[in-house]
């Protein structure tokens, strides 16, 4: 039962990381590298 919880947890984490990376990539493609740098800097 613990294995199922760990798998689902890693699945959610993976989706969140990929989603965030995809968002940054999209922002970079639209606004250029300077936009992403400004967003991540604060």
Secondary structure, 3 states (H helix, E strand, C coil): CHHHHHHHHHHHHHHHHHHHHHHHHHHHHHHCHHHHHHHHHC
